[in-house]
């Protein structure tokens, strides 16, 4: 089987396991986790990547989590992420955006996708974009994202991290996952 088919089978399994887990979860007040999943079809998400970053992306000078260190992930962009131990592979200072868009492949509109960074927006220039602005996305985190016209939902200057982690639901290690923000990480005990 090719890598993409295996990846899609793995994501489908994670979604089934995650759905079963959520159905039995007595704590339904975790809106942070729910909000991050709104409108997102993670079956097309490229969880691992070769680790390439935009040429003009600046490495963080003094990140809270140093490259090579470990942190605990506190958000569930994808099933099995929350609670996983992450190894920091890169730390960068940039403007981070949530965006909403309709995939170029069709389907439902994706709302508040976390995260796209300034350097992944076509012809971004030096000034950050404001919420409500329309931009063209260069990144292809999910199928149908590359080249799409998107609306900026939020913008914040911060440090973002590229991480490796093994999902808490099991499966293969995810390599060079982009992006996790500092507020989505905590120090291991």
N, C-alpha and C positions, 0 to 999 in steps of 0.2 A: 504494500500500500504506500501511496506517496504521503509525504509529510502533511499536506493540507487536509487530506481525508482523515488521517489520524488525529489531527488537531480538531477537526469538526466533531469527530466522534467523542473526543475527550471533553469538549465544551458541552456537547449534548448531555453527556453523563453527569457533568457537574451541575447543569441546570436541573436535571431530574432529581439528583440527590439534594441539591439546594432547595428545590420546591418541596420535597418531602420533609426536609428539615424545618422549613418555614411553616408548613401546615401544622406541625406539632409544637411550634414555639409559643410559649405562653406570654412572652414579652413582645407585644405588638407596638410598643411605644418607641422603637428604634427608628425614628423618622429619617435620621441621617443616612442609614443604609438604604432605606426604601427610596428616598429622594435621589440617590445616586444612580438608581437603576431605572428611573422613569423614562419610558420611551426608548430604551436601548435594547437592541437585539444583539446580545453578546455572542451569538453563534457565529458571527462573522468577524469578531474581534481578533486581531492578530496579537495574542498575548505575548509571544516571544518575538524578538526582533534581532537583527544582526548587531545592534548596538550603535549604529550610525546616528550621529546627531548633526543638526545643521551647523555648517562651518562657522557662522557668526554667533553661535551660542556661547556665552561666557561662563566658564567654570566659576563656581562660587569660591570666594576667597577664604571664607571662614564659616563653612556650613555647620549646622548643629550636628549632623550625622556625616562623619568623614567617610570618604571612599574606602571600602574594605570593611567598615564597621557593620554592625547588625542593629536592626530596629524591629519593632513589632508593628504590623500594619493594623490600623484601626478603622478602616473603611472597606466596604465590599463593592468595589467597582465591578468585580466579577465574583462568582461563587467561589468560596474557598480562600479568599484573600484576607478577610478579617481574622486577626489572630495569628496569621502566618508570620514566620521569622523571615525578614528580608535582609539580604546582603546588599549594601549600597554599592552600585557600580559607577554612578556619576552624580554630581551635585552641581546645579546650574542656577544662576540668578537671571530671572527673566520676568516678563508679564505673563500670567497664566489666565486662560479664559475658559468659561463654560460657553458652549455654543448650542444653537438649535438649527436643524437643517433637515431637508428631505433628501434621502440618499439618491445618488445618480442612478442607482439600480432600481429605483422605485420603492414602494412600500410606505409604511407609516413614517411620519415626521419624528425625528429623534429630538427630544427636548433635554436641555441642560446637560449635554455631554461633557463629562469631565475627563480629561483636560486636553486643551490644545494650547501650545505656547506661541508667543509672538513670532518666533522664527519659523513657525510652520504655517504662517499666513502669507499668501502671495503678495509681493510688493509691499511688505509691511512697513518699511521705513524705520525711523527711530522713535516716533511718538506712539504710545499705546493707543489702542482703539477703545472707544467708549461703548457701554451697553446700548443696544439698539442699532448699532452700525452694521452694515452688510459687508462681508469680507469673502474672499475666496480661499479655501483651505488647500494647502499643499500636502499636508500629512494624510496618510492613508491608514489610520489606526483600525478602521473598520471598512469592510467592503462597501463601496459606494460613497466614501467620504472624500477621497482625493479629487480635487477640482470642483467641489460643490460650493455653491453660494450659501453662506451661513450667516445667522444673526448672532451677534455677541450678546450673551445674557449677563455675564459678569466679567470683570477684569480686576486683577490684583497683582501687584509686583511682589514676588517672593522667590524663595529657593524651591526648586523642584528636583526630584530624584529619579534616577533610572535604577531599577532594582531587579535582583534575582530572588525568586522564592518558590517554595514547594507548597501548593495549595493544601489547606487544612483538610480538604475533602479527599486528598490523595492524588496520585497521578505524577506525571513528570514535572521536573523543575521548569519553571517559567524563567526565561533568560531575557535580560535587558528590557523589562516592562517599562513603558513610558506612559504616563508620568504619575508620580505620587508626590503630594505636597507635604510640607513639614508638619502641618496640623493633622495629617493622616498617619503619622508615625509616632511611636513612643519608645522610650528607652527600655531595653529588656531588663528584667529584674535580676 
